[in-house]
Amino acid sequence: MFSIEFSLKENLKKEEEVINYERRLKKMCEEKMSCGKKSEKKIPVIDEEECTGCEVCVDECPNSALELNEDEIAFLARPEDCDGEEECGTCSEVCPMEAITYE
């Protein structure tokens, strides 16, 4: 009998831990305000004819989402890491050639 009670208490404790974990995840997700919503963030597009390869955007990107390609032109190497124009916009702000727009 004791082992059954102990087992039930342990299961209830684990269930409470799972519920609390799920609540924390939901709260974090709601704080980000993107949970369950399709993101329509505008991502940077680099005009290859205007980009001089100065690397200012690459150096200033807070998420390290930009790199230079083999032709020394900036490109969005990691779009999943880019916060987009609404959340960031750093790359277009720092580009001296104004070669970066958002789509």
C-alpha positions in Angstrom: 0.0 0.0 0.0 2.8 2.4 0.9 4.5 1.9 -2.5 1.3 2.6 -4.3 0.8 5.8 -2.4 4.4 6.8 -3.0 4.1 6.0 -6.7 0.9 8.1 -7.0 2.5 11.0 -5.2 5.6 10.9 -7.4 3.4 10.8 -10.5 1.4 13.8 -9.3 4.6 15.7 -8.6 5.9 14.9 -12.1 2.6 16.0 -13.6 2.7 19.3 -11.7 6.2 19.9 -12.9 5.1 19.3 -16.5 2.2 21.7 -16.1 4.4 24.4 -14.6 6.9 23.9 -17.4 4.2 24.3 -20.0 2.9 27.4 -18.3 6.4 28.9 -18.3 6.8 28.1 -22.0 3.5 29.6 -22.8 4.3 32.8 -20.9 7.7 33.1 -22.6 6.0 32.5 -26.0 3.3 35.2 -25.3 6.0 37.6 -24.2 7.7 37.2 -27.6 4.2 37.9 -29.2 5.0 35.7 -32.1 3.7 32.4 -30.7 1.2 30.7 -33.0 1.4 33.6 -35.5 3.0 33.4 -38.8 5.8 35.9 -38.9 5.7 38.3 -41.8 8.9 40.0 -40.9 10.6 41.9 -43.6 14.1 40.6 -44.1 17.1 42.5 -45.7 17.7 42.4 -49.4 21.1 43.6 -50.5 21.5 45.3 -53.9 24.5 43.5 -55.3 25.3 46.4 -57.7 25.4 48.9 -54.8 27.1 46.8 -52.2 30.8 47.5 -52.0 31.7 44.8 -49.5 32.7 47.2 -46.8 31.4 44.7 -44.2 29.8 47.4 -42.0 26.5 45.6 -42.0 28.2 42.3 -41.3 30.1 43.7 -38.4 27.1 45.6 -36.9 24.5 42.9 -37.3 23.6 42.0 -33.7 22.6 38.4 -34.7 25.5 37.7 -37.0 23.0 36.9 -39.8 25.0 38.6 -42.6 28.2 37.5 -44.3 30.2 38.3 -47.4 30.0 35.9 -50.3 33.0 34.9 -52.5 32.4 38.0 -54.6 32.7 40.2 -51.5 29.0 41.1 -51.5 26.9 41.0 -48.3 24.1 38.4 -48.1 21.7 37.1 -45.6 23.5 33.9 -44.6 21.3 33.0 -41.7 17.7 34.3 -42.3 16.4 32.4 -39.2 18.7 34.5 -37.0 17.6 37.8 -38.6 15.1 39.8 -36.5 14.0 41.8 -39.6 13.1 45.4 -40.1 10.5 45.8 -37.3 12.7 44.3 -34.6 16.1 45.5 -35.7 16.9 47.2 -39.0 20.5 47.7 -38.0 22.0 46.6 -41.3 20.1 49.1 -43.5 20.8 51.9 -41.0 24.5 51.4 -41.0 25.0 50.7 -44.8 26.9 53.7 -46.2 25.8 52.8 -49.7 22.1 52.4 -48.8 22.3 49.1 -50.5 20.0 47.3 -48.1 16.2 47.4 -48.3 13.6 45.1 -46.8 11.1 42.7 -48.4 
